[in-house]
Amino acid sequence: MQNTKPAPITLGGHDGQHLSVVGDTYRILASGKQTGGAFATIDMLVPPNSGPGPHAHADFQETFYVVDGEIEVTSEAGTYIAKKGAYVVIPKGGIVHQFKNKTDTLAHLLCVVVPAGLEEMFIEIGKPVAAGEFLPPPPMDHESIEKLIAVAEKHGQKVFPPDYFHK
């Protein structure tokens, strides 16, 4: 009898697609292509003074588990310091949020996005790197910002100005 059930997705400790995304290094653990679009899982390494700027995605739920280090999560609902072992859920609906590593040590996060799709944006804007490799953030001139906004919108995400929470 032939087995027609999907096989488990398995990765070794350094397997998967590693990408430099605006200074952070993301590793795609499970993509929507592998999960039938149900979810994507991304392993995120966020250096000091790094992390995405204010953004929103109405159709995605995003969760973060802090494996190591800490991040400051800011949203329209307030600010939360997420330390090792913390779990953060950004619900569907489009609340503007960001996270930043404001410490002097690397932060390590496990991110799950439901449904899948945001990992495709990371693949499009990121640059392939080796496991544990970090590239400096790209310069954010007007042309680069416009391209980032267009790619984000293509993947269901809206980008806000860096000072959005400080106005």
N, C-alpha and C positions, 0 to 999 in steps of 0.2 A: 504494500500500500504506500502510495506516494504522499509525502507531507506537503500540504499546500499552505500551511500557516507561516506567517512571516518569522524570520529568524531574529533572535535578539541582536541589538546593536551593541557591539563591544569595541572598546578602544584601549590601547595600551597607554601607559603614563604620559607619553609624549606624542601620541598619534593624534590625528585630526588636523584641520586646516588652521594654521596660526596666522593672524593678521595684525598688522599695526594699524590702529584706528585712532587718529588724532592723538598720538603719543602713548596710548594704552596698548597692551597686547591681548588680543582676544583669541581664544581657541574654540572653534566650533566643535562641540561634542556630539550633538545630534541636530541635524537640519530638518527643515520641513519636508525636503525631498525624501528623507529617510523615515519620517513619521506620518506620511500622508497629510502633511499640513497641520497636524494636531498641535504640535509644540516644537520649540527649538530650545536647546540648552547650550549656553555659552560660558566658558571659563574665562574670567576677566582678571587680568593683572593690571592694577592701576598705580602708577608711580606717584610719589609725592607731588602735590600741586597739580594733579591731573584729574580727569573725569569729564564727562560730557556737559555742555552748557544746557541752559533751559530748553526743554522740548516737551512735546506732548504727542500721544498716540491714542486716539479715541477708541480704536478697534482692537487694541492689544492689551492684555493684562501682563504685567512684568513683575517678576519676583526676584529678589536678591537674597542670598544667604552669604553672610560675611565669614569666609573660611579663615581669614587672618587679617590683621590690621584693623583699620576703621575708616569709615567714610562719613561725610556730612551729607545727609539727604535733605534737600530743600524742596518744598512744594508750595502751592498756593494755600495749603493747610498748615504750614509751619516748617520747622527744622527739627531734625532728629539726628543724633549722633549714633550711628550703627557700628558697634564694636564687634570683635570676634564672637561668633555664635549668634549674632542678631539676624533677624529675618524681616524683610521689608516687602510689602505687596503694594504695587502701583496698580490700582484697579482700572478696568476699562472705563471709558468716559472722557478721557482727554485732559485730566488735570496736568497743569504745567509742573514739571519737576526737573531736578538735576541732582547729580551726586558728585562730590569732590573729595579727594584724598587731601586733607589739610594737615597731615602729619609728615614726619620725615622718614617714614618707612613705607614699603610697598604694601598695598591693600590687595587682597585676593578675594574675589567674589564669584559665586556661582549664580548665574542668571538663567531663568526659565521664562520664555515668552509663549503666551497662549493667545490665539493660534500662532503658528510659525509665521515668519515673514520678515521680522526685523533683522534676522541674521543675513538675509539677502542684501539688505542695505549695507551691513558691515562688510560683506564680501565685495560689494561694488565700490565702496569708498576706501577700503583698507588696502594695504600693501602686504603681500606675503612676506613672512619673516620666519626665522628658525625659532624653535621652542626657546622661550626665555629671552629672546632678542627684543630690544626696544629701539624704536626710531624716534628722533625728536618730532614733536608735533609739526605738521606742515605750516608754512606761512599762511596767514589768513588775510590775503589781500581781497579786494572787491570781487575779482573773478572767481577765486577759490570759494568764497562765501556763497556766491550765487550758485555755483555748481553743487555745493553741499546742500543748500536749500532745495534745489531741484531734485537731487537724488533722494533726499529725505521725504519730500512730498510724494514722489513716485512710489515710495514704500510705506505710505500711510502715516508719516511722522511730520509734525510741524516744528520748525526751529524758531526760537525766540532770541532777541538780542542778549548778549552776555550780562548786561546790567538789569535784566528783567525784574529780578527780585530786589533790586536796590534803588528803584525809582521812587 
